[in-house]
Amino acid sequence: VYDATAGCVRIIDQTRLPGRLVLAELRALPDFCRAIVDMQVRGAPLIGIAAAYGLALALRDSSTPQTLAMAAAQLNATRPTAVNLSWALQRVKHAVEDASPPHWPALALAEAAAIAQEEIDACRRIGEAGLPLLESLAGRGPVNILTHCNAGRLATLEWGTATAPIYLAHQRGVPVHVWVSETRPRNQGVGLTAWELQEAGIPYTVIADNAAGALMQAGRVHCVLVGSDRTAANGDVCNKIGTYMKAVLAREHRIPFYAALPLSTVDWDCTDGGRIPIEERAESEVLAVSLCDGQGEAVSRPLSVAGARAWNPAFDVTPAALVTAIITEAGVAPATPEGLSRLRGRRGDHS
Ligand code: MRU
């Protein structure tokens, strides 16, 4: 949330959840870069919104072409995979480019606010588009939805992407139950999604990532519903590491696999998922676990022997062929080039 009086953006520090709800203030460019790199703010749409505000506040501090180029480049380099980051920066740049520098801070702030509001609206519409899919799965018991990572309101604002149809179903009286995959190594499922669902009063059960196969085999999952950090123009969906594994399992068990995403997450210039840059993060995220102590402070505990090595890709690509449908603010479409391009432009549009 942008606080005009205080001249800062207030965020929930997601590295402190679920132990403590701590707000942090971002005032200048280095604060925004650090918050994105350290994942105090995370999730594709939220990274884009934070970057847009970061650029706007950098221009407030120095409204020159050099700052515009330097700040945009620094923010863009924070994380490589979610395309919302470069998309939002591009929008802010376009919003200011025809005006003279003294007008840039106000224009940039207005564009950042517009992006935030559009993402909220898009997520609400994702909810409406996805609701009939959940309703169609309703039987005698609750609809059991398996999700991975956190594509909820912490990753966006208000509705979330994958969680929007779930929230709406819950509000409209469709019984739902969410299987929350823990999402090692950073535990966004057990730490963040469970926290959100608990706040919303939606029934959920956490599973270890490794339990997804057994769960599907036992017939206890009606659909898989995840978000995306970048979707290629051919419908390949890049999302948190482990998503691909669930898509393969879903296909084996004939369970629908849906990806919910605002169109800001589609990279129209990317012809297939193999071209998406996959972030590799520190080995320590795999070799240690971060826990909250009794005071809600994060402490790190080693899991392996000193000297162990780890490979830590943060995302994987689910081929379009495994995606039953893509749910966007412009409607539901098959994960094909034609399906996606039919949706393109319906948002208003800046893609
Ligand atoms: O590394 P993260 O936590 O930023 O990754 C987030 C995800 O993979 C989410 O599933 C994604 O952003 C979904 S969009 C709300």
Boltz pocket constraint, residues with backbone or C-beta under 6 A from the ligand:
constraints:
  - pocket:
      binder: B
      contacts: [[A, 42], [A, 43], [A, 44], [A, 45], [A, 148], [A, 149], [A, 150], [A, 151], [A, 152], [A, 155], [A, 156], [A, 160], [A, 161], [A, 162], [A, 188], [A, 226], [A, 227], [A, 228], [A, 229], [A, 239], [A, 240], [A, 241], [A, 260], [A, 314]]
      max_distance: 6.0
